[in-house]
């Protein structure tokens, strides 16, 4: 949950989401995008572990939005590992490379 552009490596899943769920039946679009090789990416598990280690030292502003915390720490994206293709939550929009619609 939280801020960022949500993406998937699985074209079928992305298409289904864009046209049915996320697009609310309004005909969402699929856009091919990525991150440069030097992008700072953290896994959702690493992010959760960092926040757990900090405990009460995590500012209130970030407690309900781990993605905002990751962005404040200089990460460009959060990777959510999945069997059918990882999800990436693009946080730093200035680092997102757009290749156009597929």
C-alpha positions, 0 to 999 in steps of 0.5 A: 500500500502507499505511494508510487506507480505499481507495475508488473513484469507479467504482461497478462496480469498487467493487461487484466488489471488495466482493463478490468480492475485498475481501469474500473472497466474504463479501458486502462492502458499498458505502458512499457517502462523500466528503471536505469541499471543504477536505480536504487531498488529495495525489496518489500521484505528488506524495507519491512525489516528496516522499519521493524529494526527502527521501531518507534524511531520511524517518524509517524509520517512514514508508519502507514506508508512504507513506500514514502519511507523508502523514497525518503531513504533515497530508493527509486523503487520497491520490488515485490517478489512474486512467482508470476513476475515481480511487481515494482512500485516506482517511487521516484518518477524522475528515474522511470524510463518510458518506452510507450504503449504496448 
